Amino acid sequence: MRWCGVVARRPPKLSGYELVMSLVFHCLRGYGTLVENIRMVTGKRIAKSSVSERRQNLPWEVFDTIMKAALRPKADEEKHPHAFYRGWRLVAMDGTQFSVSNTPQILASLSKAASRRMKAAFAKLGAVLLVELGVHNPLAAAIGIDGDSEQSLAKELLEAIPERCLLIADRLYGVGAFLVLLAAQFAKRPGHFLVRVGSNLRPKVLEALKDGSVLVEIKPSKGAGRLQAREIRGRVRRPRGPWVEVRFWTSLLDCKMYPAKELLALYARRWEQEIVYKQIKVDMRQAELLRSHTAETAAQEVAALILAHALLAEERMRVAAKSGAEVLRISFGKTLAMVRSLWVTLAAAGDLLTRQQAAALTDQVMQMIAEITLPARRKRSCPRKVRQPIGSWPRLVENSYSIGATEYELIQIHA
């Protein structure tokens, strides 16, 4: 608080760290008002208007600094091999949007997204996250308080990309200007990228490689700088489904060590980030809209949700270590329900439990979660359609899904 310039004029009834802690507890609990949850976790009574005023006076830099300190890589290559590819930590980058109330304060800084017929019903708060794949752990977040674009928010996260990682991203990031910036970051610390790119891009082909990929030179349409990358093309489909052609650029240039077909299949891991967004936006929340009435307090709420999700990711890893199972076989929903019950029990018990008794109770709950691990995930997929499509998305009329492993085929690229 002092580092961010927050000065207390008098001893506060509710300290700054208690307010932040209570907000994370509020997001984890999933029900009740913030005032009720503040009382439960701190034992202090405070008026709703006072809490609202405190939150509006709290600088966003406080939450930004806490996220930078609290969100960090947690996977270990020996314990969590599914989170790595040939020694490189798997990290995904993608953006999402949160719906917020249409208050005058919010509409002054945030806009409504376009839908199929007209503007969306509610204003949107954008965010971009770095997620550690294999363990579903948030690594960093940039939140657009001023209505920033996804590209602008992604550039803010370049410094937060951990070393020795393989960054996987979709077509929004598969453009020369962004990849040049990304390559400059990887020049400071070891790392690589694997991004999907559009079919309209025409890089200069330098050399054809033995596995069917080619070495290309990427030059942004605007700005200086250029870089070499490896282009991979292929086809992907679900059982009995249509083939879809895909195209990737990667900085992993060694075709012997990193075969093109492996990288073609590896890109599918990016969809784990969508599961993380579903957990944050659906499983952990009690309403479709953020409850805050200003852009700054809405961003605080999103930051608290991300911090709460990071806590749950750590608990899932702890349970996985006890059971010997993969982290993703520890149910997020069951872990969330058990942790919610545990936190409420500890908050209600107060001084009735000693520190040793509280630790023993926590270990017992973790053991209960370890005993109900999920079975191995079935190889099936639902159709990539929506009921109310926007743009070129196909419309979902009849729901169906396919069962079986995804098929991959390489397409030979001629220099």
C-alpha positions in Angstrom: 0.0 0.0 0.0 2.8 2.4 0.9 4.7 1.6 -2.3 1.6 2.5 -4.3 1.2 5.8 -2.5 -1.8 5.0 -0.3 -1.6 7.2 2.8 -3.9 6.5 5.7 -5.1 9.8 7.3 -6.1 7.9 10.5 -6.0 4.2 11.6 -8.6 2.6 9.4 -11.3 0.3 10.8 -10.6 -2.1 7.9 -7.0 -2.1 6.8 -6.0 -2.3 3.1 -4.7 -5.8 3.2 -7.9 -7.0 5.0 -10.0 -5.4 2.2 -8.0 -7.2 -0.5 -8.0 -10.5 1.5 -11.8 -10.2 2.0 -12.4 -9.5 -1.7 -10.5 -12.7 -2.7 -12.5 -14.6 0.0 -15.7 -13.1 -1.4 -14.9 -14.4 -4.9 -13.9 -17.8 -3.6 -17.0 -18.2 -1.5 -19.2 -17.5 -4.4 -22.3 -16.2 -2.5 -23.3 -13.6 0.1 -22.5 -9.9 0.0 -19.0 -8.4 0.3 -20.0 -6.8 3.6 -21.1 -10.2 5.0 -17.9 -11.9 3.8 -15.7 -9.1 5.3 -17.4 -9.7 8.6 -16.9 -13.5 8.3 -13.2 -13.4 7.5 -12.2 -10.4 9.7 -14.9 -10.2 12.4 -15.4 -6.5 11.6 -18.7 -4.7 10.9 -18.5 -2.0 8.3 -21.2 -0.2 6.3 -21.7 -1.1 2.6 -21.2 2.6 1.6 -17.9 2.7 3.5 -16.7 -0.4 1.7 -17.7 1.1 -1.7 -15.8 4.3 -0.9 -12.7 2.4 0.3 -12.7 0.4 -3.0 -13.1 3.5 -5.2 -10.2 5.2 -3.3 -7.9 2.2 -3.7 -5.5 2.7 -6.6 -5.5 0.0 -9.3 -1.7 -0.2 -8.9 -2.2 -2.0 -5.6 -4.0 -5.0 -7.3 -1.6 -4.9 -10.3 1.4 -5.1 -7.9 -0.2 -7.9 -5.9 -0.8 -10.0 -9.0 2.7 -9.5 -10.2 4.0 -10.7 -6.8 1.5 -13.6 -6.3 1.1 -15.1 -9.8 4.1 -17.2 -10.8 5.1 -20.5 -12.4 4.3 -23.5 -10.2 4.7 -26.6 -12.4 7.8 -28.8 -11.9 9.0 -30.8 -14.9 9.5 -34.0 -12.9 6.2 -33.8 -11.0 4.1 -32.3 -13.8 5.6 -33.6 -17.2 2.2 -32.8 -18.9 3.0 -29.1 -18.4 6.2 -29.3 -20.5 7.2 -30.1 -24.0 10.8 -31.3 -24.4 12.0 -29.1 -21.5 9.9 -26.0 -22.4 7.1 -24.9 -20.1 3.8 -24.7 -22.0 2.2 -21.3 -21.6 -0.9 -20.0 -23.4 -1.9 -16.3 -24.1 -5.4 -15.3 -24.9 -8.0 -12.6 -24.2 -11.5 -12.6 -22.8 -14.3 -10.2 -21.8 -16.4 -9.8 -18.7 -19.9 -8.3 -18.7 -20.4 -5.3 -16.4 -23.4 -3.2 -15.4 -24.3 -0.2 -17.6 -23.7 2.5 -15.1 -22.8 6.0 -16.3 -19.3 5.6 -14.8 -18.6 2.4 -16.7 -20.1 3.5 -20.0 -17.8 6.6 -19.8 -14.7 4.4 -20.2 -15.9 1.0 -21.5 -17.9 0.2 -24.7 -20.3 -2.5 -25.7 -19.1 -5.2 -28.0 -20.8 -5.8 -31.4 -23.2 -8.7 -31.7 -24.9 -10.3 -34.6 -27.8 -7.9 -34.7 -26.6 -4.8 -32.7 -24.5 -3.9 -29.8 -24.3 -6.2 -26.8 -26.6 -5.7 -23.9 -23.8 -4.9 -21.4 -20.5 -3.1 -21.5 -17.4 -5.3 -21.6 -14.2 -5.3 -19.6 -11.4 -6.9 -21.5 -8.5 -8.9 -20.0 -5.6 -11.0 -21.3 -4.1 -13.8 -19.3 -1.0 -16.0 -19.4 -1.9 -19.5 -18.3 0.4 -22.4 -17.4 -1.0 -25.3 -19.3 -1.1 -28.7 -17.7 -1.9 -27.3 -14.3 -4.3 -24.4 -15.2 -2.3 -21.9 -13.2 -2.6 -18.1 -14.0 0.8 -16.6 -14.5 0.0 -12.9 -15.3 -3.0 -10.7 -16.2 -3.6 -7.4 -17.9 -7.0 -5.8 -17.5 -8.3 -3.1 -19.7 -9.7 -0.4 -17.4 -9.6 2.2 -20.2 -11.2 -0.1 -22.8 -7.8 -1.2 -24.2 -7.6 -3.6 -27.1 -6.5 -7.2 -26.7 -3.3 -6.5 -28.6 -2.4 -3.6 -26.3 -3.1 -5.7 -23.2 -1.0 -8.5 -24.7 2.0 -6.2 -25.1 1.8 -5.3 -21.5 2.3 -9.0 -20.6 5.5 -9.5 -22.7 7.7 -8.8 -19.7 5.8 -11.3 -17.6 6.4 -14.3 -19.9 8.5 -16.7 -17.9 11.9 -18.0 -19.2 12.2 -21.4 -20.9 8.6 -21.4 -22.0 6.8 -22.3 -25.3 4.1 -19.7 -25.8 1.1 -20.9 -27.7 -1.4 -18.4 -29.1 -4.1 -18.0 -31.7 -4.3 -16.1 -35.0 -4.7 -12.6 -33.3 -1.1 -12.9 -32.2 0.2 -14.5 -35.4 1.2 -11.2 -37.1 4.7 -9.9 -37.8 4.5 -6.8 -35.6 3.6 -8.8 -32.5 6.0 -11.7 -33.2 9.0 -9.2 -33.6 8.2 -7.8 -30.2 7.9 -11.4 -28.8 11.2 -12.4 -30.4 12.9 -9.4 -28.8 11.7 -10.6 -25.3 13.0 -14.1 -26.0 16.3 -12.7 -26.9 16.6 -11.4 -23.3 15.4 -14.7 -21.8 15.2 -18.2 -23.4 11.8 -19.0 -24.9 9.9 -19.9 -28.1 6.5 -19.4 -29.7 4.0 -21.5 -31.6 1.2 -19.4 -33.1 -1.5 -20.0 -35.6 -1.5 -17.6 -38.5 -4.0 -16.6 -41.2 -3.9 -17.9 -44.8 -3.5 -14.4 -46.2 0.0 -13.8 -44.9 2.9 -14.2 -47.5 6.3 -14.4 -45.9 9.5 -14.9 -47.8 10.3 -18.7 -48.1 14.0 -19.3 -47.4 14.4 -23.1 -47.3 12.4 -26.3 -47.4 13.0 -28.7 -44.5 12.9 -32.5 -44.5 9.7 -32.9 -42.4 7.6 -30.9 -44.9 7.9 -27.5 -43.1 9.8 -24.5 -44.5 12.0 -21.8 -43.1 10.5 -18.3 -43.7 11.4 -14.7 -43.1 8.7 -12.5 -41.4 8.7 -8.8 -42.0 6.0 -6.6 -40.4 4.0 -4.5 -42.8 4.6 -1.5 -40.5 7.6 -0.8 -38.3 11.2 -2.1 -38.4 12.6 -5.5 -37.6 12.3 -9.0 -39.1 12.8 -12.5 -37.9 13.1 -16.1 -39.2 10.5 -18.7 -38.3 9.4 -22.1 -39.3 6.1 -22.6 -41.1 4.0 -25.7 -40.6 0.8 -26.5 -42.5 -1.5 -29.4 -41.9 -5.1 -30.7 -41.7 -7.0 -31.5 -38.5 -10.3 -33.3 -37.9 -12.4 -35.1 -35.4 -13.6 -38.7 -36.2 -15.9 -38.6 -39.2 -15.7 -34.8 -39.2 -14.5 -32.5 -42.1 -10.8 -31.7 -42.5 -9.8 -28.2 -41.4 -6.5 -26.7 -42.8 -4.3 -24.9 -40.2 -1.1 -22.9 -40.5 1.5 -22.2 -37.8 4.7 -20.2 -37.3 7.2 -21.3 -34.7 10.6 -20.2 -33.5 11.5 -23.9 -32.9 13.6 -24.2 -36.1 15.2 -27.7 -35.5 12.9 -30.1 -37.5 14.7 -33.2 -36.1 14.3 -32.2 -32.4 10.8 -30.7 -32.9 9.0 -32.7 -35.6 6.2 -30.8 -37.4 3.6 -33.4 -36.7 4.3 -33.1 -32.9 3.9 -29.3 -33.0 0.7 -29.7 -35.1 -0.9 -31.8 -32.3 0.6 -29.7 -29.5 -1.3 -26.6 -30.6 -4.6 -28.2 -29.4 -3.3 -27.8 -25.9 -4.1 -24.0 -26.2 -7.8 -24.8 -25.6 -7.0 -25.5 -22.0 -7.0 -21.8 -21.5 -10.7 -21.7 -22.5 -11.4 -24.1 -19.7 -9.7 -21.7 -17.3 -11.9 -18.9 -18.5 -15.0 -21.0 -18.0 -13.9 -21.8 -14.4 -13.3 -18.1 -13.7 -16.3 -16.7 -15.4 -18.9 -19.4 -14.7 -17.9 -21.8 -11.9 -16.6 -19.3 -9.5 -19.2 -16.5 -10.0 -22.7 -16.1 -8.5 -24.0 -13.8 -11.3 -23.5 -13.3 -15.0 -22.5 -9.6 -14.4 -19.7 -8.3 -12.3 -21.2 -6.6 -9.3 -19.0 -3.5 -9.4 -20.3 -0.1 -10.6 -17.1 1.5 -11.9 -14.4 0.3 -14.3 -11.7 0.4 -11.6 -13.7 -1.7 -9.0 -14.8 -4.1 -11.8 -11.1 -4.6 -12.6 -10.5 -5.2 -8.8 -13.2 -7.9 -8.9 -11.6 -9.6 -11.9 -8.1 -9.4 -10.2 -9.6 -11.0 -7.1 -11.2 -13.8 -9.2 -7.8 -14.5 -10.9 -6.0 -14.6 -7.5 -8.7 -16.9 -6.1 -8.2 -19.2 -9.1 -4.5 -19.2 -8.5 -5.1 -20.4 -5.0 -7.3 -23.2 -6.2 -4.7 -24.2 -8.8 -2.1 -24.5 -6.0 -4.5 -26.6 -3.9 -5.2 -28.9 -6.9 -1.4 -29.4 -7.3 -1.1 -30.1 -3.6 -3.9 -32.7 -3.8 -2.3 -34.3 -6.9 1.0 -34.7 -5.0 -0.9 -36.6 -2.3 -2.8 -38.9 -4.7 -0.1 -39.3 -7.4 -2.6 -38.4 -10.1 -2.3 -35.7 -12.8 -3.3 -32.3 -11.7 -6.1 -32.0 -14.2 -7.7 -35.2 -12.8 -8.3 -33.4 -9.6 -11.8 -31.9 -10.2 -11.9 -28.1 -10.1 -15.6 -28.1 -9.1 -15.1 -30.5 -6.2 -12.0 -28.7 -5.0 -13.8 -25.4 -5.2 -16.8 -26.8 -3.2 -14.5 -28.4 -0.5 -12.3 -25.3 -0.2 -15.3 -23.1 0.2 -16.6 -25.3 3.0 -13.2 -25.4 4.6 -12.8 -21.6 4.6 -16.2 -21.0 6.0 -15.6 -23.6 8.8 -12.2 -22.0 9.7 -13.7 -18.5 9.6 -16.6 -19.5 11.8 -14.4 -21.4 14.2 -12.1 -18.5 14.9 -10.2 -19.1 18.1 -12.0 -22.3 18.9 -9.4 -24.2 16.8 -5.7 -24.0 17.5 -3.2 -23.5 14.6 -2.3 -27.3 14.8 -6.0 -28.3 14.7 -6.7 -26.0 11.8 -3.8 -27.5 9.9 -4.9 -31.0 10.6 -8.4 -30.2 9.4 -7.0 -28.7 6.2 -4.9 -31.8 5.6 -8.0 -34.1 6.1 -10.0 -32.1 3.6 -7.1 -32.3 1.0 -7.1 -36.1 1.6 -10.8 -36.3 0.9 -10.4 -34.4 -2.4 -7.5 -36.8 -3.3 -9.8 -39.8 -2.9 -12.3 -38.6 -5.5 -10.0 -38.0 -8.5 -11.6 -37.9 -12.0 -11.3 -40.8 -14.4 -9.1 -40.4 -17.5 -10.7 -37.9 -19.9 -12.6 -39.4 -22.8 -11.4 -38.5 -26.3 -14.6 -36.6 -27.5 -15.5 -33.2 -28.6 -18.6 -31.1 -29.0 -19.2 -29.2 -32.3 -17.5 -25.8 -32.7 -20.7 -23.9 -33.3 -22.8 -21.4 -31.4 -26.6 -21.0 -31.1 -26.4 -17.2 -31.9 -23.4 -16.9 -34.2 -21.4 -13.8 -34.8 -19.7 -13.3 -38.1 -18.7 -16.5 -39.8 -19.4 -18.9 -36.9 -21.7 -21.7 -38.0 -25.1 -21.8 -36.3 -25.8 -24.7 -33.9 -29.2 -26.2 -34.8 -28.8 -29.8 -33.4 -26.3 -30.6 -30.7 -23.9 -33.5 -31.3 -20.4 -34.7 -30.4 -17.8 -37.0 -31.7 -15.9 -39.7 -29.9 -12.3 -40.7 -30.7 -8.8 -39.2 -31.1 -8.2 -36.1 -33.2 -6.5 -36.9 -36.6 -3.6 -34.9 -37.9 -2.0 -34.7 -41.4 0.9 -32.6 -42.6 0.7 -30.7 -45.8 3.9 -30.6 -47.8 5.0 -27.0 -48.4 7.0 -26.4 -51.6 9.7 -23.6 -51.5 
